Amino acid sequence: MLRMAQINYIKDLYEKEEKSLREISRITGHNFRTVQKYAYCDDWNEAAKPNVDSKSFPVLGPYIPIVNQWLEADRKVPRKQRHTAKRIFDRLKEEHGFTGGYTSVKVYVRMKKQLMRMQQDGYIPLEHLPGDAQADFGEFLFYDAEGREQKGYALTISFPYSNKGFTQAFPTQNQECLLEGMKRIFEYIGGAPRHLRFDNMSTAVVQVLKGNERVLTDGFNRFMLHYRFQAEFCNPASGNEKGNVENKVGYSRRNAFVPVPTISSFEEFNKTLWEWCEKDAQREHYKQKVPIEELWQKDAGELLELPQHPYQVFRYSALKVNKNGLVDVETNKYGLSPTLAGKTVQAKIFFDRIEFFYDHQQVGHFKRSYKRNEELFDWTQYLSTLCKKPRAVENARFFRQFPVKWQEHLRKIQGTERKNALQLLSEIVQDGNASLCTDALELASENGRTDVDSIRQCYYMLAKKEFRPEPLALPSNPPVLNYSPSLSVYDSLMGGESNV
């Protein structure tokens, strides 16, 4: 059954644009007979709704509330795990002693499902149903760890029925941030909304067609299919169609982001936002005059079950490494090993990090930058090259990525001493202990020695902890051994007592 917007589009193509039925079928992708049915239709009275009155099913009647409960619960689970009419019939017999026939159950289930679809498709106008939600980004200001003013974007998902909202903050509003924010909120509340309304954001919508039809981005479409919610999009320039979340975005900005916060870690800041959302839900609903949290329980009860497998929010991109070992991602450059120059690597792009792979092996890992024209380097990738050219270390663009203590130390030494220090640094990194580089140098400095052998000894002390076994547990009353050996046997070995 087509939606009214699709039917209206067919009628417009036929009546106003005077397209042929075959042209309309090709444009819309619908079957020729379906197009013919709606193009020629001149009676638009609403079809009679299925009669599911319990009086029409005298034997099944007392069991109808049970059947309805099962069918309503099925809306939250994947299709493969929903009740068939046969399964409902079997359960009624086994669990409730139903003595009627299968045919009445089958007829009722078919009619009830048809009515439920009509309600879902909008034939019965329902507003602010429990379990339905709206989503939007809102811009806010914050100070970074250095006290500089930055722009951030908070994704809010609100539930109009209860007026409860959930907010997570991100450095931008790209597709990875949108999907990661929705995933976090879904996992936090323990389910996904049945319907989720958006504006026509470019991270979700590629093209706005006539009526309610949209061409969605692959990433958003895949995410929607994974969590099984139905996305609805506002008409262009019609933000009032998701007024609840528009108000919630402004409300959270005036309360959760005032005074202007300092954010050194979005992960930590987002934890405080969960707390703020829960505290805010204790206030009274503006219309119902009961706590928002009380109404939320009904919203929560209508959520779709989360899928068995968590969704991994990232996108792949094939990128070519330039002659300097740099890869362009958006406006920034990421430094990989110079040996990869001219090669094509796979970038696995998350909202907060980027992982690079070549020949199925990871060759780089960076925190994702949202600045412009920034160069980021993984200094560990260049150590083997620097060991051959130690004099170039201070002039290398990636030198500032070295640990600060090592930058200071390498500036002070020259020649063979610098080369040996770089080789030691390379050994530590190859051992997988890059995090101990600074600790080893600081420990050696505290003891007044910064030569390579002393730093290496300190590294071994840190990396290879001394093994101290636990004392042997003895019985409380160990047996007393009465052992008195004869030493005369040793006299015979030495040739008798005269030789002692």
C-alpha positions in Angstrom: 0.0 0.0 0.0 1.4 3.4 -1.1 1.6 6.4 1.2 -0.6 9.4 0.4 2.4 11.4 -0.7 3.3 8.8 -3.2 -0.2 8.6 -4.5 -0.4 12.3 -4.8 2.8 12.3 -6.8 1.4 9.8 -9.2 -1.8 11.8 -9.6 0.2 15.0 -10.2 2.3 13.4 -12.9 -0.8 12.1 -14.6 -3.2 15.1 -14.3 -0.8 18.1 -14.3 2.2 17.0 -16.2 0.2 14.7 -18.5 2.7 11.9 -18.3 1.7 8.5 -19.7 1.2 5.6 -17.3 4.4 3.9 -18.5 6.4 7.1 -18.0 5.0 7.4 -14.5 5.8 3.8 -13.8 9.4 4.4 -14.9 9.8 7.7 -12.9 8.3 6.4 -9.7 9.5 2.8 -9.9 6.0 1.5 -9.1 4.2 -1.4 -10.9 2.2 -0.4 -14.0 -1.0 -1.7 -12.6 -0.4 0.2 -9.3 0.1 3.4 -11.3 -3.0 2.8 -13.3 -5.1 2.2 -10.2 -4.2 5.5 -8.6 -4.0 7.6 -11.8 -7.6 6.6 -12.8 -9.1 6.7 -9.3 -11.9 9.3 -8.9 -13.3 8.1 -5.6 -11.1 9.1 -2.7 -13.4 8.3 0.2 -11.5 6.5 2.9 -11.8 2.8 2.8 -13.8 1.2 5.6 -11.6 0.1 8.5 -11.4 -3.6 9.4 -14.0 -4.6 11.9 -12.0 -6.0 14.8 -14.8 -5.7 17.4 -14.6 -8.6 19.8 -18.4 -9.2 19.2 -17.5 -10.4 15.7 -15.4 -13.2 17.2 -17.6 -14.8 19.8 -15.1 -17.6 20.7 -11.9 -15.6 20.3 -13.4 -12.5 21.9 -12.2 -13.1 25.5 -8.7 -13.7 24.2 -8.4 -10.6 21.9 -6.7 -8.4 24.6 -4.0 -11.1 24.9 -3.5 -11.3 21.1 -3.4 -7.4 20.9 -0.8 -7.3 23.5 1.4 -9.8 21.6 0.9 -7.9 18.3 1.7 -4.5 19.8 4.9 -6.0 21.4 5.9 -7.3 18.0 6.4 -3.7 16.8 9.5 -3.5 18.9 11.2 -6.6 17.6 12.7 -7.7 14.3 10.3 -9.1 11.7 11.8 -12.6 11.9 10.9 -12.8 15.6 7.3 -11.6 15.3 4.2 -13.8 15.9 2.6 -15.5 13.0 -1.1 -16.4 13.2 -0.1 -20.0 13.7 2.2 -19.2 16.6 -0.5 -17.1 18.2 -3.0 -20.0 17.8 -0.6 -22.4 19.4 0.2 -20.1 22.3 -3.5 -19.5 23.0 -4.1 -23.3 23.2 -1.0 -24.1 25.2 -1.0 -21.1 27.6 -4.6 -20.0 27.9 -6.7 -23.1 27.1 -8.2 -21.7 23.9 -10.7 -24.2 22.3 -11.6 -22.3 19.1 -10.4 -22.9 15.6 -7.4 -21.6 13.7 -9.4 -19.9 11.0 -10.9 -17.3 13.4 -7.4 -16.5 14.8 -6.0 -16.1 11.3 -8.8 -13.8 10.2 -8.5 -11.6 13.3 -4.7 -11.4 13.1 -4.8 -10.4 9.5 -7.5 -7.7 10.1 -5.7 -6.4 13.2 -2.4 -6.1 11.4 -4.1 -4.2 8.6 -5.5 -1.8 11.1 -2.2 -1.3 12.8 -0.6 -0.5 9.4 -3.3 2.0 8.6 -2.6 3.7 12.0 1.1 3.8 11.3 0.7 5.1 7.7 -1.3 8.1 8.9 -4.9 7.1 8.1 -5.8 7.8 11.7 -4.3 11.1 12.8 -2.2 10.6 16.0 0.2 13.2 17.4 3.0 12.8 19.9 2.8 9.0 20.2 4.9 7.4 22.9 8.1 6.2 21.5 8.3 8.8 18.7 11.1 11.3 18.7 12.7 14.3 17.0 16.4 15.1 16.4 18.4 18.3 15.7 21.8 19.9 16.2 22.3 23.1 18.1 25.4 25.3 18.0 27.1 26.5 21.3 30.3 28.2 22.4 33.0 26.6 24.7 36.5 27.2 25.8 39.2 24.6 24.9 42.0 23.5 27.3 44.1 26.5 26.3 41.2 28.9 27.0 40.5 29.7 23.4 36.9 30.2 22.3 35.5 27.4 20.0 32.2 26.4 18.4 30.6 23.1 19.3 27.5 21.3 18.2 25.1 19.5 20.5 22.9 16.7 19.1 19.5 16.6 20.9 16.9 13.8 20.6 13.6 14.8 22.3 10.4 12.7 22.9 7.4 15.0 22.5 5.0 12.8 24.4 7.0 13.1 27.7 9.1 16.1 26.7 12.3 14.3 27.9 15.4 15.1 25.9 18.9 13.7 25.6 21.9 15.7 24.5 25.5 14.9 23.5 28.1 17.4 22.4 30.6 17.1 19.5 33.2 19.3 17.8 31.2 19.5 14.5 27.9 18.2 13.0 29.2 15.8 10.2 27.7 12.4 9.5 30.0 10.6 11.9 29.0 12.9 14.8 25.3 12.6 13.9 25.4 8.8 13.9 27.7 8.4 16.9 25.4 10.8 18.9 22.3 8.8 17.9 24.0 5.5 18.7 25.1 6.8 22.2 21.6 8.0 23.0 20.0 4.8 21.8 22.3 2.7 23.9 21.8 5.0 26.9 18.0 4.8 26.9 18.0 1.1 26.0 16.2 1.3 22.6 15.5 3.2 19.5 12.4 5.4 18.8 9.9 4.0 16.3 9.8 7.2 14.3 12.5 9.9 14.3 11.9 13.3 12.7 14.7 15.4 11.2 15.1 18.5 9.1 16.7 17.9 5.7 20.3 17.9 7.0 22.9 17.1 4.3 24.4 14.4 6.5 21.2 12.4 6.0 19.6 13.7 2.9 21.2 13.8 -0.6 18.1 15.0 -2.5 14.7 16.3 -1.5 12.1 15.0 -3.9 8.4 15.8 -4.2 6.2 15.2 -1.1 7.9 13.1 1.6 10.3 11.3 -0.7 14.0 11.7 0.0 17.2 10.2 -1.4 19.3 9.4 1.7 23.0 9.1 2.2 24.3 5.5 2.2 25.7 5.9 5.8 22.4 7.2 7.2 20.4 4.7 5.4 22.5 1.8 6.7 22.3 3.2 10.2 18.5 3.5 9.9 18.1 -0.1 8.7 20.4 -1.4 11.5 18.2 0.2 14.3 15.0 -0.3 12.4 13.5 3.2 13.1 11.6 5.1 10.5 13.0 8.4 9.5 10.7 11.3 8.7 11.8 14.6 7.3 10.3 18.0 7.5 9.2 20.0 4.5 11.9 22.5 3.4 12.0 25.6 5.6 9.5 24.1 8.0 11.3 23.7 11.3 8.0 24.1 13.1 7.2 20.5 12.1 9.7 19.4 14.8 9.0 22.2 17.2 9.5 20.1 20.3 13.2 19.4 19.6 13.7 23.0 18.4 12.5 24.2 21.8 14.6 21.5 23.6 17.8 22.6 21.8 17.3 26.2 22.9 16.4 25.1 26.5 19.5 22.9 26.8 21.7 25.7 25.4 20.4 28.2 28.0 20.8 25.8 30.9 23.3 23.0 30.3 25.8 25.4 28.5 25.5 28.4 30.7 28.0 29.6 31.8 30.1 28.9 28.8 31.8 25.5 29.6 35.5 24.6 29.3 35.8 21.4 27.4 39.2 19.6 27.4 37.6 16.2 26.7 34.2 15.7 25.0 34.0 12.2 26.5 34.1 13.6 30.0 31.8 16.5 29.2 29.2 14.2 27.7 29.1 12.2 30.9 28.0 15.4 32.7 25.3 15.9 30.1 23.7 12.6 31.0 23.5 13.7 34.6 21.9 17.1 33.5 19.3 15.3 31.3 18.2 13.1 34.2 18.1 16.0 36.6 16.0 18.0 34.2 13.5 15.2 33.8 12.5 15.6 37.4 10.7 18.9 36.7 7.0 19.1 35.9 5.7 18.6 32.4 4.5 22.0 31.0 1.0 20.6 30.1 0.4 17.4 31.9 1.5 18.8 35.3 3.3 15.6 36.3 7.0 14.9 36.4 8.6 14.4 32.9 10.2 11.2 34.2 6.8 9.7 35.0 5.6 10.3 31.4 9.0 9.1 30.1 8.3 5.6 31.3 5.6 5.2 28.7 7.9 6.5 26.0 10.6 4.0 27.1 8.1 1.2 27.0 7.5 1.8 23.3 11.1 1.8 22.2 12.4 -0.7 19.6 14.8 -3.3 20.9 18.4 -2.6 20.2 20.0 -4.9 17.6 22.2 -7.8 18.8 25.3 -6.3 17.2 26.4 -2.7 18.0 26.8 -0.4 15.0 30.3 0.7 14.1 30.2 4.4 13.1 32.9 5.1 10.5 33.4 5.4 6.8 36.2 4.2 4.5 38.1 6.3 2.1 40.9 5.3 -0.3 43.7 7.9 -0.2 47.0 8.3 -2.0 50.1 9.1 0.1 52.2 12.0 -1.4 55.9 12.1 -1.8 56.4 13.5 1.7 54.4 10.6 3.3 51.3 12.8 3.9 47.6 12.0 3.3 44.9 14.6 2.9 41.7 14.1 4.8 39.3 17.0 4.3 41.5 20.1 4.9 44.2 18.5 7.1 47.3 16.4 6.4 48.3 13.2 8.3 51.8 12.0 8.2 52.5 8.3 7.5 55.8 6.4 7.0 57.8 7.9 4.1 58.1 4.3 2.7 54.4 4.6 1.7 55.0 7.5 -0.6 53.0 7.0 -3.8 50.9 4.1 -2.3 47.2 4.1 -1.8 46.0 3.5 1.8 42.6 2.8 3.3 41.4 5.4 5.8 38.9 4.3 8.4 37.4 7.6 9.5 35.6 7.8 12.9 34.2 10.9 14.4 37.1 11.2 16.8 40.0 9.3 15.2 41.4 8.1 11.9 43.1 4.7 11.3 45.2 4.1 8.2 45.7 0.6 6.7 48.0 -0.7 3.9 48.0 -4.3 2.8 45.7 -5.2 5.6 48.1 -3.8 8.2 47.5 -0.7 10.3 50.2 1.9 9.4 48.9 4.9 11.3 46.5 6.1 14.0 45.6 9.7 14.7 43.2 11.8 16.7 40.9 13.4 14.1 41.5 17.1 13.7 38.6 19.5 13.1 41.0 22.5 12.5 41.9 23.7 9.0 45.1 23.2 7.2 46.8 21.4 10.1 49.6 18.9 9.7 49.6 15.9 12.1 52.4 13.4 12.4 53.0 10.1 14.2 56.6 10.7 15.2 57.1 7.0 15.8 56.8 6.4 12.0 60.0 8.4 11.3 62.5 7.1 13.9 64.1 4.5 11.6 64.7 7.3 9.0 66.0 9.7 11.6 68.5 7.2 12.8 70.2 7.5 9.4 70.0 11.3 9.4 70.2 12.4 13.1 71.4 15.9 12.1 68.0 16.6 10.5 65.9 15.9 13.6 65.5 19.5 14.7 64.4 20.7 11.2 61.9 18.0 10.7 58.3 19.2 10.6 57.2 16.3 12.9 59.8 17.1 15.5 57.3 19.1 17.6 55.2 15.9 17.9 58.0 14.2 19.9 57.5 14.0 23.7 58.6 17.4 25.1 61.3 16.0 27.3 62.9 14.2 24.4 62.8 17.3 22.2 64.8 19.1 24.9 67.2 16.2 25.3 67.9 15.8 21.6 68.6 19.5 21.1 71.4 19.2 23.7 73.2 16.3 22.2 74.9 15.9 18.8 76.7 13.4 16.6 77.0 9.8 17.7 75.3 10.5 21.0 72.2 11.8 19.3 72.2 8.9 16.9 72.4 6.4 19.8 69.6 8.2 21.6 67.4 8.0 18.5 68.2 4.2 18.1 67.2 3.7 21.8 64.0 5.6 21.2 63.3 3.4 18.2 63.9 0.3 20.2 61.5 1.4 22.9 58.8 2.2 20.3 59.3 -1.2 18.5 58.8 -2.9 21.9 55.4 -1.3 22.1 56.3 0.9 25.0 56.2 4.3 23.6 54.4 5.5 26.7 57.5 4.8 28.7 59.8 7.0 26.7 59.4 10.1 28.9 59.4 8.1 32.1 62.7 6.5 31.3 64.3 9.8 30.5 63.0 11.5 33.6 64.1 8.6 35.8 67.6 8.9 34.4 67.6 12.7 34.8 66.6 12.4 38.5 69.7 10.2 39.0 71.9 12.8 37.3 72.7 10.6 34.2 71.2 11.2 30.7 73.7 9.1 28.7 72.1 6.4 26.5 73.2 3.4 28.7 71.7 5.0 31.8 68.4 5.8 30.0 68.3 2.2 28.6 68.9 0.8 32.1 66.0 3.0 33.5 63.8 1.8 30.6 64.5 -1.9 31.5 63.7 -1.1 35.1 60.3 0.3 34.1 59.4 -2.1 31.3 60.6 -5.3 33.0 59.3 -5.1 36.6 61.3 -7.1 39.1 59.6 -10.3 39.9 59.1 -10.9 43.6 57.3 -14.2 44.3 55.0 -14.5 47.2 56.4 -16.2 50.3 55.9 -20.0 50.4 52.9 -20.8 52.5 54.0 -23.5 55.1 51.7 -25.5 57.4 51.2 -24.0 60.8 52.9 -27.0 62.4 55.6 -28.2 60.0 57.0 -31.7 60.8 60.4 -31.7 62.7 63.0 -33.7 60.8 65.4 -35.7 62.9 68.3 -36.2 60.5 71.8 -37.1 61.8 74.0 -38.4 59.0 77.3 -40.2 59.6 80.3 -38.3 58.2 82.6 -41.3 58.5 82.0 -42.2 54.9 83.9 -39.0 53.9 87.0 -40.2 55.9 87.2 -43.4 53.8 87.1 -41.3 50.6 90.1 -39.3 51.9 92.1 -42.4 52.8 91.3 -42.6 56.5 91.7 -40.3 59.5 95.5 -40.1 59.1 95.0 -38.1 55.9 92.7 -35.6 57.4 
